[in-house]
Amino acid sequence: MTSACYRAACLSLLIAVLALPALGQEASRKAQWAQEREEKAQRVEPPHRGFLHRALYSVERGQGQFTIPTLSIYGFQPVLGGLGSGSGRTAGIRYDPTLTRQRLFIAAEALASLRGYWGVRAWCGHEAGRFLAYGFGRYFHRPQEDFYGIGPQTDEADRTDYRRDEALIGGVGGWRPEEQAPFFAGAHASVMLNRVGAGTDDEYPNVRDRFDADAVPGLTDDADYVIVGAFAEYDQRDLLPIRGFGRRFSPASTRLRGLSLDARRGYYLVAEAAYHVDVANNDLDFFRADAEAQQYIPLRRGYQSLAFRQFVTYTWPQGNDAVPFYLLPTLGGSDTIRGFDNFRFHDRGALLINAEYRWQVWHFMDLAAFLDTGQVFRNADEIATDDFATSWGVGARFKLGRQRTVARLEWARSEEDTQLFFSIGSFF
């Protein structure tokens, strides 16, 4: 039954991949883009927004995910969020027959947002004692991704947008020494296809109109990858045992998944390494490594607590190759440094530190004060104290019971902007 589910999931994703619109390679495209850049530069002006406009825009862009199992009908249930930061207000439907007696896990989702983002994904997994294996696949359409340039000192006025279509199919296998052991390790392999084009946000120029292909790798070439990697984690947080097959260690993006809003005590350590082989022969091979540590310290019998996260990631291009700009590590937005726009900073490496003081004011609400700081960098020896981006703020987290956060509302301030985020889910 497991193999049948896996084949069905793979077939559906392959159909989606084949339907991915091809981007033509025109012989005169270089001259055409140069002309378009010159024409658009004469008429494009950076938009000016008031605080209320910026705040409402940010409220639409923060996204986690929250399912409503109490409304499940024959395995179908509504879903809020799930397309990632910047996608806007998102909803969809999930099919989850919950075959836990056979230790077989099957699920599929279809999601869409008011900003034109949409996606489909499916996974099918099997757990046998200390071993776990699952296959997964997805297709995401992201029409308005933001890009400001590469490096820690990019200008906010250089904001552009682009469209990215991504198809992914692969599998993960893992092992733990005992069924309830906090240590878990495994490996993954997948195929990822990317198509990049003009964004649909009329307020900002397209990335190809403002940036040159020589300075921004992957701007004119689509990158298709075979990805192989391994990971290990140690998790002693006091969290409810909720499984997330198909998304826990997806190799399509950075390992950063977020600081838990539900944990009150314990530690979490994880490391991952992945090699991206460019099968399109565009000289875009690279290696990526991530490491993360989280600490949760209870105060006053758990009614108050401190939460910390430290995260670092780095990408190494192979030889004279480069990393596509849309796969570079990023900082900024509701998941990382909350006083800046989503994806505000890009570079080969990123360092992030979050600190929170939380207190429970009601059974259904926590309040928090937080400080975020971090920096993107090209090489480790370029990290400088004056390039750290820092923000601070306060927030409210709304809960179902004492240990299940369903939404958060946060106000954050930085030297560049003020942001107001409303997000769904129990993780950043």
JOWO-V643745 format. One line per field, one symbol per residue. ss: DSSP state (H for helix, E for strand, L for the rest). A space follows every 50 residues. Layout:
BEGIN
ss=???
END
This chain:
BEGIN
ss=LHHHHHHHHHHHHHHHHHLLLLLLLLLLHHHHHHHHHHHHHLLLLLLLLL HHHHHHHHHHHLLLEEELHHHLELLEEEEEELLLLLLLLEEEEEELLLEH HHLEEEEEEEEEELLLLEEEEEEEEEEELLEEEEEEEEEEEEEEEEELLL LLLLLHHHLEEEEEEEEEEEEEEEELLLLLLLEEEEEEEEEEEEEEEELL LLLLEEHHHHLLLLLLLLLLLLLEEEEEEEEEEEELLLLLLLLLLLLLLL LLLLLLLLLELLLLLEEEEEEEEEEEEELLLLLLLEEEEEEEEEEEEEEL LLLEEEEEEEEEEEEEELLLLLLLHHHLEEELLLLLLLLLLLLLEEELEE EEEEEEEEEEEELLEEEEEEEEEEEEELLHHHLLHHHLEEEEEEEEEEEL LLLLEEEEEEEEEELLLEEEEEEELLEL
END
